């Protein structure tokens, strides 16, 4: 398995600056052909590093409301449910989870009325799982994703270690997984089969 290299990193940096940048322009910057850049982008998508190409909207120009950052303290077993519901909620721009049972989200809300938003967004069980919340009204919000400062490594789907050139790949139900060694591949495949059987 070929791991990420400096050229992959530069392609990611250029696409982060402008996801509509032509492959011809990227090819000139990294000293490759356009088809080679296309192949690398496709591989980065297969690896799950590039999930999608999207727009960076300035929502303040499209809708009213007050920009807020909210911190929710939640019951540990409900963190994923709360996060998933927020990710689909109208007006929520960013959702973050912490290592402790807290979920943060940034949104634009009418009159910064977070309580009404929470009651309207969550079902009863989710609402009851929120033990406390705090809200900060933001004066501005900028989002500048970057790839600098990151390591050029893919993590093992089983153990989380870095996957090097001796790593393994596994395609299951159309998804591609990267594993650091044959032992992790065997464990991951076994666990996957077990979950599939129980589903």
N, C-alpha and C positions, 0 to 999 in steps of 0.2 A: 504494500500500500504506500503510495506517495503522500508524504506529509505536506503541510503548508510551507511555502517558502516566501522570500522577500517579495517576489513578483506578485504572489497572491495577496500579500499584505498591501502592496501599492495599489492593486486593482480595487481592493476593498476601500482603501482611503479615497480613491478617485470617485468611486460610486457613492460613497457616503457624502461627499461634497455635492454631487449632482448625479442622481440615479438615472437621468436621461442622457448622460454623457455618451456620445457615440463610441462604439467599440473601436472605430478607426482612430479616434483621438486618444483613447486609452492605449491602444496598440503602439502609437507613436511614443507615448510617455514611458512605456515599459519595454520598448524595443522587441515587440512581438508582432505577428500578423493579426489582423482582425479575427480570422477564424480561430486562432490560438487563444485569443482573449475570450471569445465566445465559449470555447470548450472549457476554459478555466472557470468562467462564471457559472456555466452549467454544473460543473463539478462542485463548486461552492454551494450551489442550490441543493444538489443531491446530498451533500454533507449536512445540510440544515444550517449552515452558517449564514447564508442569505436566505431569509424566509420568504420575503416578498419585496416588490418594489412599490413604494407608496408615495403619497403627497405629504408635504409638510405644510399644513394650512395654518394661517394666522386666524384662529377662530374668533378673535376679538373683532375682526372686520366682517365676520359672517353672522354673528349672533351677539345679543346683549348678555347681561349677567355679570356677576362679580367673580373674578378668578380666586379660587380658594385652594388651599392645601389642607386636607383632612387626614387625621391620624385616628385609626380605629383600633381599640384594644378588643380582641375577640377571643372566644374560647378556642383552644389549640386545635380541636378536631374540626373546626369550621373555617379555618384560614383559607383553604383552597376554594370552598364554596363561595365565600365572601369575595375573594379575588376574582373568580370567574364571573360572578354576577356583575361586579363593578366594571370588568373589562368590556362587557356588552352594553352597559348603561349609556344612554344618550348624554352627550356632553362631557363624559369622562375621557380625559386625554392620556393620562398616565396612571398606572397602578403599580405599586411596589409592595413586596412583602419583606418583613424583617426576619431575623433568625429567631426572635421571640414572637409570640402570637400577636403581631401587629400588622395591619395593612394600611398603607398610605395611598391616597389618590389625589390627583390634581384635576380640577374641573372648573367650569363656569356655571354658576348657579344664580337664579333670580334672587336678589336681595341677600345673598350668602346664606340662604335658609337651608342649612345642611340637614337639620332634623326632618323637615318635610321630604327632602330628597331621599334620605335613608328609609323613611317609612314607606314611601312610594316605590322604592327600588327593590327592597328585600322582602322575601316572604316571611311569615311569622317566625319560623325556626331560625332563619338568618338574623332577623332583627333581634331576637332574644339572645343570640350568641354574641352580640356586640355589648361588651361590658362597660365601655366608656369611649368617648371620642373627644377630640380637640380639633379646633378649626383655626387656621390662620388665613386672613385675607391678604392676598398677594397684590403688590403694586404692578408687577409684570411677571411674565413667565417666558423664558427662552429655552429651547431644546436644541442642543448642538451635539448630536451623536458623533463619536469619533472612534477610530480603531487604534489610535496611538496609545501606547502604554499597555497594550494587551500582549499576551504571549501568543506566539504562532503555534498553537497546539490544539488538537482535537481531544476531547476527554472521553474516556471509556464509558460506555453506556451502563456497564455493570459496576465498576469500582470507583470511577471518577479520576483515575490516574491518566496521565498524558498517553496518547497513542502515538507511537513512533512508526518508522517505516516497516517494522516487523509486525505491526498490528493486523488485526483481522477485520473483515467487513461481513455483515450479515444483512440480507434483505428479507424482511418479513412483512407480509400483507402490504407490499408497495412502499414500505419505509426502509431506509438504509440506516443501519446501526454500525458504530465503530467500537471495536473492543481491543484492549491492549495485548491480549494473549489468548491462546487456545483455551485455557482454563476459564477465563471470563466469558468467552464465546459460549462454551458448553453450559456454564451456569446461567447466562442470560437466556439462551435458547430454552433451557429447561424451565426457567421461571416464566418465560413468555408462554410456553405450551401449557403450563399449569394455570396461569391466569385465563388463557383462552378457553381451557376446558371448564373452568369454574364460571365463566361469563354466561 
